[in-house]
Amino acid sequence: MLLNSLAHRVLRHRSLARLGAGHRGIVSASGGHQQPLEGIPPPLKGIKVVDLTRVLAGPTATMLLADLGADVIKIEEPKRGDDTRSWAPPTAPKLPPSSDPAPHQPAETAYFLSANRNKRSLTLNIRHEKGREVIRKMVEQADVLVENFVPGKLTSYGLGYHDLSAINPRLVYASISGYGQTGPYSSAPGYDVIIEAEAGLMHITGERDGRPVKVGVAITDLTTGLYAHGAIMAALLGRQATGKGAWIDASLMESQIASLANIASNYLIADQEAGRHGTEHPSIVPYQVFPTLDGWIMIGAGNDRQFQTLSGLLSKPEWATDERFSSNSARVANRKTLIQAIEDVLKGADTAHWLEQLRGNGIPFGPINNIRQTFEHPQAVAREVMTTIQHPRAGPIKLASPAVTYSGKKMPVTRPPPYLGQHTNEVLAELGYDASAIEAMRAEGVV
């Protein structure tokens, strides 16, 4: 039975492997298009998520759950909401007051909009006992709770893992923090840029002789959100077998260290310390950004065959047989000489010329695009990396689409990022609170 099942999976894997990149249909062994792919139903439909996160790492994890169909209810402080609601400019335009359901609120910030699609917003003061009681009611029905408070804070409110798993043993409780729930730094707050510095990333980022620099986006936050999302999905699968939830402990520190990949392995295996190399590769030459007459281009030659091709395209075929450059190890040893020679050639023509010369020759290359050029890239347009959705306070807004396609279709963006408290009455009514009870909580500052 097991062998039959395994054989079935192998055959299925081979069939799926025949799908061409970008194809929206099943491809036969002869290359013919058989039938269109229609996507899959949202796999997390019916899963309820209590989202007690803010800023980026936690909201990224919960947004990915929401993209897959989970009902994510974002809990926000009643007056300020998520910190990123105040991180302006830039902001989305505001509709006229007569069309704005919350004209007293500031404009929606681009930062908040980037990490909160497909969610609902409930304002709630969890410092108030009645606010905590709402959380407990939600947990009775919830599948997942995600939080990114400093370790111990929610426990002091009676909302820690042990408190809430006693109410709902099937609850998957995910804690995201700077340094984890244990250890000497556990009580310290976590910030992406600090962890970039403290966990090795900033040490290896920047020009060879320059100062350490941060990555252009909060990559440690994003990486942690991805790790947390995967862990939550795994815990939900595990629950199917055990009937029990789990406590997930995800940290920026550990996520960043795990993401050091081969750099970490170089140190652990060979005690080799890393350094900064700019866009250069420490072990492959050429493999970096080069200046052209009017801009920049990234070129890589990962093996001797590619370098031979590149040499010919640059009208320098003799480089391929020059003993200083004929092997990768020789090119690494003579890096400075070769890079200068390549730069001298590339500066003789504009970027468009070199893109045309390199295209279709098996050489890894690409222009250095700005953000507009990125979204206007023909492949990005073809893959629908941007979606437009109607926002109740801003009108039509553009958002980055979910990154993954499932059987030919991306998961839809069904809800715009919510304005502060947009769904407070709706969610409380679902929990059994009537209009008078909701107004009483509003008068007491609970919501």
N, C-alpha and C positions, 0 to 999 in steps of 0.2 A: 504494500500500500504506500509506504514511504517512498520507495523507488519510483513507483508510478507517478506520485505527486511531484517528485523532483524532476522526472523526465518531462512532465507537463510544463513545469516552470521553465525548464531549459528551452523547450520548443517555443514557448510563449516569448521568452527573452529574445530568441533569434528572430522571431517574427517582428517583434517591436523594433529590433535593431535595424530592420530594413526601412524604417521611417526616415525620410530625408529631413534635414534641418529646415524648418520653416514650412514644411508641407502640412496642410490641414486635412489630409486624408490618408488612407491606408495604401501603401505602395506594394505591388506584387513583386515577386522575384524577378520578373521581366522588366520592371520599372513602370508598369502601367498603373494609372490611378484608378482604384476600385470604388471607393465610396468616401463621402465626406465624413469627417469626424465632427461630432456634435457636442463635445465637452462632457463634463460629468456634473451630477447634482452636487451642490455644496456639501462636502463631507461632514462638516461640523454643525449642520442644521439641527437645532434642538439642544445644542450645548449652550449652557448659560455661564457667563463669565462675569465675575465681579472684579472690576479693574480699579485698584487703588494705587495706580502708578501715575507718575508725572514726568515731564521733560522728554527723554528720548528712548532709553534702553527698554524700560517697561512698556511705554506706549507702542514701541515697535513690535514687541512680542504680542501684545494684545491686538494690535491692528492686523497682524498676520492671522491670528485666530478669527477675527471678524471677517477678513477677506474670505475665509473658508466657510463662512456661514454661521459662525457662533454669534449668539446674542450677547454682545459685550456692552456692559453698562459701566460707563466711566464715572467714578465718584469724584466730585470736585468740591473744593472749599467754596462756600456760598458766595463770597464777595470777590475773590480774586481768581478762583479756578486754577487750572494748571499754570505753572510758572511761565510756560512759553506763550500764554495768551498775552503777556505784556512785553514779549521780546520783539519790539517793533523799532523802526521799519524793517522790511516792507510789510504792508498789509493789503488785504483784498479791498476793493472799493465797497463803500456802503450804499445800500439802496436808500432812496428818500425816506424820511421818517414815517411818512404815511404808509410805506410798504415794508418797513422794518419791524419785525415782531419784537425786537429788543433794542429800540433806538437809544436807550440810555447806556448801552454797553459800547466799549470801544470797538473799532474795526477788528475783524478777524486777522490774526497775524499769519504770515506765510509759514512760519516755523510750526505753529500749532496745526495748521491745515495739513502739513506734510506727514504727520504721524498719527492721525486720528480719524481716518475715513472709516465708514461702515459701523460707527459706534453710536450709542446713545449717551446723553449726559444727564446725570442726576447730581444736583448740588446737595451736600450733606455735611453737617458739622459733627465729626466723629468725636470731638472733645465733649460733646453733650451726650448724656446717657441715652436720650431718645434717638439720637443719631446712631449710636452703637446698636441700639435695639433694631433699627432698620437693617443694619448690616447683618445681624443675626437672622432676621427674617429672610433676607436674600440668600444667605448661606444654606438655609433649609432646602432651597430649591436649586442651588447652584451646583455646577460641576467643577468649576475652577475659580480660584481667587488668586489674583496676582497683585503683589505689593512691592514697593521699593522704599519703604521707610528704613531709617537706621535700625539695625537689629535691636530688638527689645522694646521698641516704641509701641508697636501694636499689642504686644503682650501686656504692657502697662495699661492698656485700654480694655483688656479682656478680649482682645481680638487676635491673639496669637494662634499658631498652628494647633496647639493642644486644646485651646479653648474652642476653636471652631470645628476641629475634627470630631470633638465630642458631640457636637450638634449634628454633623453630617460626616460619618466615617468614609464616605465615598468621595469627599472633597479632595481635589488636587490643589494644594496650596503652594504657590510659587513665590519665593522670596528672592528679590534681586537687590544686591547691595554692592558697595564699593569693594569690600574685602572679604565677604562671607560672614556666616553666622557665628563662627568661632575664630580663635586666634587673637594675638595681641592687638591687631588693628581693627578688629571686628566692629568696634563702636565708632570708628571714624567715618565721616561722610565720604561718598565716592563721587569724583568728578572725572569726566572723560580725559581731559587734558592732563590732570595730575597722574592718572593711571598710565597714560601714554608715557609720561616721564618716568614713573616709578617702576613700570613693568617692561622696560627695554625698548619700546617702540620708538620713542623720540631719540634714543641713542643711535639708532640705525637709520634715521630719516634726516635728510639734508645733504648738502654738498660735502665732498670729501674733507675740505679744509674749513668748512663753515660751522656755524653754531647749530646745535640740535633744533629741529623744527617739528611742529605738530603736523599731522595729516590734515588735508583741507576740509574734511568733514569729521564729525565725532565718531570715528570708526570703531573705537572701543565700545561705545554705547551701542552702536548698531550690531557689532559682533555679539555682544552679550544678549541683545534682544533676540538674535537668531538662535543662539544656544538655548536660551530660555524657552523659546517657542518650540524647538525640537524636543526639549525635555518634557514640556507639558504634553505634547502629542504622544510621546512614549509612555508617560504616566497614564494617560487616558486609555491607551492600548493595554497597558498592564492591569488596569482596573477591570477590564473585561475578564481577565483570568482570575483575579484575586477577589474582586468585589470591594477592594479597598483603595482609597486614595493614597496620596504620597505628599511628602514635604520636599519640595525642590529648593535647593540652595545654590543660586547662580550668582557669581560675582564678576565685576569688571576686571579685577586683578587676575583671576584664574582664566577668564576668557581671553584676556590679552596675552597671557603667558602661553596658553595653548595655541594661540594664533601666531606665535613666533615661528612655528613650523620648522623648516630646515635650519633656520638661524639658531633655534633652541637646540636642535639635534647636533649641529656643529659643535656647540659648547659641551653638551652632555656626552657625546661620543668621543670627541677629539680634544676637549678642553680648549677649543678655538674661540677666542673672543671676536666679537663682530665690530664693525665700524660703519661709518657713513660712506656711501658711494654715489650720492646723487641719483641720477637715473641709470648709472652704470651697473652692470652685473659683475659681482666680484669674481666669477669663474668663467665668464664667456665674453669674448671680444670679437667683433663689435656687437654691443647690445645696449644702446642708450639713445638719448635724444641728441640730435645734431642741428646746428643752425643752417639755414638756407639763405638765399639772397633776401627773402622777405619774411621769413618766419622760422618755424621749427618742424622737425620731422623725427619720429621714432623709428629706428631701424634695428633689426636684430639678425645676426647670422649665427645660428646655434650649432652649426656643424661645418665641416670643411667644404662640403658640396655647396651649401648655401653661400659660403664666403667666396668660392670660385665664381658662382653666378653673380654675386654682388660686384665683384671686381670687374667682371665683364661689362655689367650695366653702367659702371662708373668710368668705363673706357680705360681701365687700368688692369688688364688681364695678367700682367706680369706679377701683380701682387700674389696671385695664387701659387706661384712657384718660388717666390722669394722665401728663402729659408727663415727669415724673421717672422713671416706671416703664414707659412704653409700649413701649420697645425694650430689648433686652438691654444695649446700650451705655449707655443711660440708667440702667438698673438697676445696672450695675457702677459708674457714677459716683456713684450715690446709695445704695450698698450699705448703709451704716450705718443710714440712715433706714428703708429698706425692711425690713431684717432685724429691727430693733427692732419695727416695726409687725407683722410676721408673728409674732414671739415673743409679743407682747401678746395676739394672738388665740389662738394655740395653747395658751397657759397657762390658758385659760379652760375647758378640758375635758381629760379623761384620754386616754392614748394609744389605748386601745381605741376611743373615740369617733372619733378622727381617722382611725384605720385603716379604720373602716367608712365614713366620709365619702369618703375618697380612693379606695377600692377600685372598680375598673372604670371609671375616668374618664380613663385614659390619662396619668396623672401618675406619674412614677417616685417610689416611696416605699417605706419599709420600717421596721419597728421595730428598735431596737437590742437584739438578742437576746443573752442570756448563752449559755454553752456548752450547758447543759441544754436551753434553748429551741431552740437550733440543731439539736440531734439529734432533738428532738421536733417540729420543723417538719413539717407535713404533706407538703411536697414532698420533704424529706430522707427521711422514712419511706417514701414511695412509690418513691423512687429507690434505696432500700436502701444508704444511706451507711454503715451499720454492719453488721459481721458478727461472729458468735460462733463461736469455735473452741476445741477442747479442748487445753489445754496440759498436758504431762506433769507439771509441778511445781505448777501453779496451778489446775488444773481448767478449767472454761469461762471464757474471757476474751473481752471485747469489743474489737474493733479497728475503726478506720476502714477502709472498703472501698476497693479500687482505684477511681479516679475516673471511668474511661472505660468506656462500654458498647460492645460490638462486636456488631453485628447482633442486638441485643435482649438480650444477656447480658453481665455483667461476667466478667472472668477470675476463676476461683475462688481462694480462699485455701485451698491444699491442705496447707500446713505452718504450724504456729504458729511464732512466733519461737523459735529454739532456745535451750536452756539451754547454758551454757558447756561446750564439748567434747562435746556430745551425740552427734555423729556422727564423733568422732575414729577410733574403731576401724573403723567402717564405711567411711570414706573411705580410710584407709590400706590396708584389705583390698582395696579396689577397685584400688589402685595396685600390688598384688602383695606387700604386707608380710604375713607370717604372724603368728600370735599371739605367738610368742616374740620376733620382731623388734620388735613393737609394745611389748611389756613392757620390752624392753631400752632402747628409746628413752624410755619413760616413766621408767625408773630413772635415765637420764642427763639428765633434764630437757629433752628435746627436744620431748616432747608432754605 
